[in-house]
Amino acid sequence: MSMAPRKEAATASSSPSPSAAPQPIANAAHGNGVALDGDGHGSVVVSAPAHSAYDALNSAELYLNRELTWLAFNERVLAEAEDDTNPLLERVKFLAIGCATIDEFFMKRIGGLKHQVVAGVHELTPDGRTPQQQIAECYERLREIEARQRKQQQQLQYQAGPAQAEAPKPVRAGAKVGRNDPCPCGSGKKYKKCHGINA
């Protein structure tokens, strides 16, 4: 008995017909899909999203520059020095703190950026800036801060001026010694020849 017809029939029945090809059904909500075969069985097909979370976290807009945030801190300190509601000496202290931190900024941060420029470093920071770009932006902000500091220093000196003029003068404890009077030290010499020689 020949088995060839049965084998051919099995082959013919197992081969998918064009109408039985898997039909994808899109899932618009998640960007995935389901492929159905001729018998109605399906398999989930997951497609990668257009923008992954990794790419989103690499966006430079999400990050702050550490050099510019240092200068932003100095601007907040300077705003305290400019606040008329603060006591005068407190405002002077805030101005001194701002000037000291600007000096440290130049020594530490600007100096480090210039070393990177000389070394030929062109790697971008997480916020998308090169060392040279950071230096340029820092200088622009520093010019504004230093102009405000100079203006505030002049205002504080003007406000402290009348207070210094009204300060009590020292009062002499005893009578004034004349140049030709005997020296109070008891030497018998005139005051101008003794302790008053340089007076």
C-alpha positions in Angstrom: 0.0 0.0 0.0 1.5 3.4 -1.1 1.9 6.2 1.4 2.8 8.9 -1.1 -0.7 10.3 -1.6 -1.2 10.6 2.1 2.2 12.5 2.4 1.3 14.8 -0.4 -2.1 15.4 1.1 -0.6 16.2 4.5 1.9 18.6 2.9 -0.9 20.3 1.0 -3.0 20.6 4.2 -0.1 21.9 6.3 1.0 24.7 3.9 -0.7 28.0 4.7 -2.9 29.5 2.1 -2.6 33.1 1.1 -5.8 33.9 2.9 -4.5 32.2 6.1 -1.4 34.4 6.4 -1.1 36.1 9.8 -3.0 39.4 9.9 -1.6 42.1 12.2 -4.0 44.0 14.3 -2.5 47.3 15.5 -2.9 48.6 19.1 -2.7 52.3 18.7 -2.7 52.9 22.5 0.6 51.2 23.1 2.3 51.0 19.7 2.1 47.1 19.9 0.3 44.6 17.7 -1.3 41.1 17.6 -0.7 38.8 14.6 -3.5 36.3 14.0 -3.0 33.1 11.9 -5.6 31.2 10.0 -6.9 29.3 13.0 -7.5 32.5 15.0 -4.4 32.0 17.2 -2.4 35.2 17.8 1.0 36.3 19.1 1.8 39.6 20.6 4.3 41.7 18.6 5.9 44.5 20.7 7.4 47.4 18.8 10.0 49.8 20.4 8.6 53.2 21.2 9.8 56.1 19.0 11.4 57.9 22.0 12.8 55.8 24.7 13.0 56.9 28.3 16.8 56.8 28.0 16.8 59.3 25.2 14.4 61.5 27.2 16.7 61.6 30.2 19.7 62.6 28.0 18.0 65.8 27.1 20.2 68.8 28.0 17.1 70.8 28.9 16.7 68.7 32.1 20.0 69.6 33.6 21.5 72.7 35.2 25.1 73.9 34.7 27.1 73.8 37.9 29.0 76.9 37.1 26.0 79.0 36.3 24.1 77.7 39.4 27.1 79.0 41.5 26.6 82.4 40.0 22.9 82.2 40.6 23.7 81.6 44.3 25.8 84.8 44.2 22.9 86.7 42.7 20.7 85.6 45.6 23.3 86.7 48.1 23.6 90.1 46.4 19.8 90.5 46.4 20.0 90.3 50.2 22.6 93.1 50.2 20.3 95.1 48.0 17.3 94.6 50.3 16.6 97.8 52.2 14.6 96.0 54.9 17.8 94.3 56.1 20.0 96.1 58.7 22.8 98.1 57.3 25.6 95.9 58.7 23.8 92.8 57.5 23.7 94.2 54.0 27.5 94.9 54.2 28.1 91.3 55.3 26.1 89.9 52.4 28.0 92.1 50.0 31.3 90.9 51.5 30.2 87.2 51.2 29.3 87.7 47.5 32.6 89.3 46.7 34.5 86.5 48.5 32.6 83.8 46.7 33.3 85.5 43.3 37.0 85.4 44.1 36.8 81.7 44.9 34.7 81.1 41.7 37.5 82.6 39.6 40.2 80.6 41.3 38.4 77.2 41.3 35.8 77.1 38.5 37.1 79.5 35.9 40.6 78.2 36.4 39.4 74.6 35.9 37.6 75.4 32.7 40.6 77.2 31.3 42.7 74.1 32.0 40.2 72.0 30.0 40.4 74.5 27.1 44.2 74.3 27.1 44.0 70.5 27.2 41.7 70.5 24.2 38.7 69.0 26.0 35.6 69.3 23.9 33.3 66.9 25.7 29.9 68.3 26.4 28.5 68.6 30.0 25.1 67.0 30.7 23.5 70.4 30.0 25.1 70.5 26.6 27.9 73.0 27.0 31.6 72.9 26.1 34.2 74.4 28.4 34.7 77.4 26.2 30.9 78.0 26.1 30.8 77.9 29.9 33.6 80.4 30.2 31.8 82.8 27.8 28.5 82.5 29.6 30.1 82.9 33.0 31.9 86.1 32.0 28.6 87.6 30.8 26.9 86.9 34.1 29.9 88.0 36.1 30.0 91.4 34.4 26.4 92.0 35.5 27.0 90.8 39.0 30.1 92.9 39.5 28.4 96.0 38.2 25.6 95.5 40.7 28.2 94.9 43.5 30.0 98.2 42.7 26.7 100.1 42.7 25.6 98.5 46.0 29.0 99.3 47.6 28.6 102.9 46.7 25.1 103.0 48.2 26.1 101.4 51.4 29.1 103.7 51.8 26.8 106.7 51.3 24.3 105.4 53.8 27.0 104.7 56.4 28.6 108.1 55.9 26.2 110.2 58.1 26.3 107.5 60.8 30.1 107.8 60.9 29.9 111.6 61.0 27.5 111.5 64.0 29.7 109.1 66.0 30.7 110.6 69.4 34.1 112.1 69.6 36.5 110.9 72.3 36.5 113.1 75.4 39.7 114.1 77.2 39.8 112.7 80.7 42.0 115.5 82.2 43.0 119.1 81.6 44.9 119.8 78.4 48.6 120.1 78.9 50.2 123.1 77.3 53.5 122.9 75.4 55.3 125.1 77.9 53.7 123.4 80.9 55.7 121.0 83.0 55.5 117.5 81.6 53.1 115.3 83.6 55.7 112.6 83.9 57.5 114.5 86.6 60.8 114.9 84.8 60.8 118.7 85.4 61.1 119.4 81.7 58.6 121.3 79.6 56.0 119.2 77.9 57.3 120.2 74.5 60.8 119.1 75.4 59.7 115.8 76.9 56.7 113.6 76.0 55.2 116.4 73.8 58.1 116.6 71.5 56.2 114.7 68.8 52.8 116.1 69.6 
